[in-house]
Amino acid sequence: MAVKLKNIPPERIEEESFRIIERELGPTEFSHEEFAVVRRMIHASGDLGFAKIVRFYPGAVRAGIEAIKAGKDILVDVNMAVQGISAKILQGFGGKVVCRIGDQEVVELARKQHITRAEAGIELGADTNTGIVAIGNAPTALVHTIEMVREGRFSPDLIIGVPVGFVNAKESKELLQELDQPFITVKGTKGGTPTAVAAVNAILRLSLEPRSCTPNA
């Protein structure tokens, strides 16, 4: 059987992908803002199953939007996330993407305290202008973020915690869901940096829209 490719202009590929996702999912119980995040996660992963495993703290997406609009920064665990986030939109609001994992200061702190560089990067990267923490790679970074919040040393507006893998990834996301703090996460071992970036980029694009509370239908 001959394979038939869709003849779609490059500028319309994302739009067509979103249309297919919406058709395949049908009506959902997500709000307009939550669905925008889920849809982009599915687009990044090619996995419609994300619609069943994404978990939102009430008002989490709105908390992220307000942080962006306030000019706050986004702290990430690895450099791959820096490359994927739409920095131009973020800069338009006055914020920036922060990743400290490659800094010499981080290397030294990790060696001294016998922790991972991802943990040290969160420790040294967190400050009062951090609006969103987005973690898709390192469970240790997510656990350290949670510990800092519990200790009252860190209070980001939103934590996007979707580390991928089989060692403490699932458990770190379960810990996140115990926080009384705006979060976006997924159940189980799935996730990854592209998933975290997708969630951030969805929030950045929502920040450009007029506020809408219309549920997806």
C-alpha positions as CSV (number, residue, x, y, z in Angstrom):
1,M,0.0,0.0,0.0
2,A,1.4,3.4,-1.0
3,V,1.9,5.9,1.8
4,K,0.0,9.1,1.2
5,L,1.5,12.2,2.8
6,K,-0.6,15.3,3.7
7,N,0.2,18.3,1.5
8,I,0.2,21.0,4.1
9,P,2.0,24.4,3.9
10,P,4.7,24.6,6.6
11,E,3.1,27.5,8.4
12,R,-0.1,25.4,8.9
13,I,1.5,22.2,10.2
14,E,1.1,23.2,13.9
15,E,-2.5,24.3,13.3
16,E,-3.4,21.1,11.5
17,S,-1.7,19.1,14.3
18,F,-3.9,20.9,16.9
19,R,-7.0,20.2,14.8
20,I,-6.2,16.5,14.7
21,I,-5.6,16.4,18.5
22,E,-8.9,18.1,19.2
23,R,-10.7,15.7,16.9
24,E,-9.1,12.7,18.4
25,L,-9.8,13.8,22.0
26,G,-13.3,15.1,21.5
27,P,-14.9,17.1,24.3
28,T,-12.9,17.2,27.6
29,E,-13.4,18.5,31.1
30,F,-10.4,20.8,30.9
31,S,-10.8,24.5,31.0
32,H,-9.8,26.5,27.9
33,E,-6.4,27.4,29.6
34,E,-5.7,23.8,30.8
35,F,-6.6,22.4,27.4
36,A,-4.1,24.7,25.7
37,V,-1.4,23.2,27.9
38,V,-2.5,19.6,27.4
39,R,-2.8,20.0,23.7
40,R,0.7,21.4,23.4
41,M,2.1,18.6,25.6
42,I,0.4,16.0,23.2
43,H,1.8,17.9,20.2
44,A,5.3,17.7,21.6
45,S,5.1,14.1,22.6
46,G,2.9,12.6,19.9
47,D,1.0,10.9,22.8
48,L,-2.7,11.4,23.1
49,G,-2.5,9.5,26.4
50,F,-1.2,12.7,28.1
51,A,-4.9,13.9,28.3
52,K,-5.4,11.1,30.9
53,I,-2.4,11.7,33.1
54,V,-1.9,15.5,33.3
55,R,-2.8,16.9,36.7
56,F,-3.5,20.6,37.5
57,Y,-3.6,22.3,40.8
58,P,-6.7,24.5,40.7
59,G,-5.9,27.8,39.0
60,A,-2.4,26.6,38.1
61,V,-2.3,27.8,34.5
62,R,-3.7,31.2,35.5
63,A,-1.0,31.5,38.2
64,G,1.6,30.9,35.5
65,I,0.0,33.5,33.2
66,E,0.0,36.1,35.9
67,A,3.6,35.4,36.7
68,I,4.6,35.9,33.1
69,K,2.6,39.1,32.9
70,A,4.3,40.4,36.0
71,G,7.7,40.1,34.3
72,K,8.9,37.2,36.4
73,D,11.6,34.7,35.3
74,I,11.4,31.0,34.5
75,L,13.9,28.7,36.2
76,V,14.7,25.4,34.4
77,D,16.8,22.4,35.3
78,V,18.7,21.8,32.1
79,N,20.0,23.8,29.1
80,M,17.8,21.9,26.6
81,A,14.8,23.7,28.2
82,V,16.4,27.1,27.6
83,Q,16.6,26.3,23.8
84,G,13.0,25.3,23.6
85,I,11.2,28.0,25.5
86,S,9.9,31.0,23.4
87,A,12.2,33.5,25.0
88,K,11.0,36.3,22.7
89,I,7.5,36.2,24.2
90,L,8.9,36.0,27.7
91,Q,11.3,38.9,27.1
92,G,8.4,41.0,25.8
93,F,6.9,40.8,29.4
94,G,10.3,41.5,31.0
95,G,11.3,38.0,32.1
96,K,14.1,35.7,31.2
97,V,14.9,32.0,31.3
98,V,17.3,31.0,34.0
99,C,19.4,27.8,34.0
100,R,22.4,27.6,36.3
101,I,23.4,23.9,35.8
102,G,26.5,24.7,33.8
103,D,27.8,27.4,36.2
104,Q,31.1,26.8,37.9
105,E,29.5,27.9,41.2
106,V,26.9,25.1,40.8
107,V,29.6,22.5,40.0
108,E,31.4,23.5,43.2
109,L,28.3,23.5,45.4
110,A,27.3,20.1,44.0
111,R,30.7,18.7,44.8
112,K,30.8,20.2,48.3
113,Q,27.4,19.1,49.4
114,H,27.4,15.8,47.5
115,I,24.2,16.6,45.5
116,T,23.5,16.6,41.8
117,R,24.2,19.7,39.7
118,A,20.5,19.9,38.9
119,E,19.8,20.3,42.7
120,A,22.5,22.9,43.0
121,G,21.3,24.7,40.0
122,I,17.8,25.1,41.6
123,E,19.4,26.1,44.9
124,L,21.4,28.9,43.3
125,G,19.0,29.8,40.6
126,A,15.9,30.4,42.8
127,D,15.2,34.0,43.8
128,T,12.3,36.3,44.5
129,N,11.7,37.0,40.8
130,T,11.3,33.4,39.9
131,G,7.7,33.0,38.7
132,I,7.8,29.5,37.2
133,V,10.0,26.5,37.8
134,A,9.9,24.1,34.9
135,I,11.6,20.7,35.4
136,G,11.4,17.9,32.9
137,N,14.7,16.0,33.3
138,A,15.9,15.7,36.9
139,P,13.7,14.3,39.7
140,T,16.3,15.5,42.1
141,A,15.7,19.1,41.0
142,L,12.0,18.7,41.5
143,V,12.4,17.1,45.0
144,H,14.8,20.0,46.0
145,T,12.3,22.5,44.8
146,I,9.6,20.9,46.9
147,E,11.9,20.8,49.9
148,M,12.8,24.5,49.5
149,V,9.1,25.4,49.3
150,R,8.3,23.4,52.4
151,E,11.1,25.0,54.3
152,G,9.7,28.5,53.3
153,R,12.9,29.4,51.4
154,F,11.3,29.5,48.0
155,S,7.8,30.5,46.7
156,P,7.4,30.3,42.9
157,D,4.0,31.1,41.5
158,L,3.9,27.8,39.6
159,I,5.9,24.6,39.5
160,I,5.8,22.5,36.3
161,G,7.2,19.2,37.4
162,V,7.3,16.5,34.7
163,P,10.7,14.7,35.1
164,V,10.8,11.5,33.0
165,G,12.3,8.2,33.9
166,F,12.2,5.2,36.2
167,V,14.2,6.3,39.2
168,N,12.3,8.6,41.5
169,A,10.5,10.4,38.6
170,K,7.1,9.0,39.5
171,E,7.7,9.5,43.2
172,S,8.9,13.1,42.8
173,K,5.7,14.0,40.9
174,E,3.6,12.3,43.6
175,L,5.4,14.5,46.2
176,L,4.6,17.6,44.1
177,Q,0.9,16.7,44.2
178,E,1.0,16.9,48.0
179,L,2.0,20.5,47.9
180,D,-0.6,23.2,48.5
181,Q,1.0,25.2,45.7
182,P,0.1,25.7,42.1
183,F,1.5,22.9,40.0
184,I,1.2,21.1,36.7
185,T,2.4,17.5,36.6
186,V,1.7,14.1,35.1
187,K,1.2,10.7,36.6
188,G,3.7,7.9,36.3
189,T,7.1,7.8,34.5
190,K,6.2,9.9,31.4
191,G,7.3,13.5,30.9
192,G,10.6,15.0,29.9
193,T,12.0,18.3,28.9
194,P,10.0,18.7,25.7
195,T,6.9,18.2,27.9
196,A,7.9,20.8,30.3
197,V,8.8,23.2,27.5
198,A,5.5,22.6,25.8
199,A,3.6,23.5,29.0
200,V,5.7,26.7,29.4
201,N,5.2,27.7,25.8
202,A,1.4,27.1,26.1
203,I,1.3,29.5,29.1
204,L,3.4,32.1,27.2
205,R,1.0,32.1,24.3
206,L,-2.0,32.2,26.6
207,S,-0.4,35.3,28.2
208,L,-0.8,37.1,24.9
209,E,-4.5,36.4,24.8
210,P,-7.4,38.3,26.5
211,R,-8.4,36.5,29.6
212,S,-10.9,33.7,28.8
213,C,-12.7,31.4,31.1
214,T,-14.5,29.5,28.3
215,P,-14.3,25.8,28.9
216,N,-13.1,23.6,26.1
217,A,-16.1,21.9,24.4
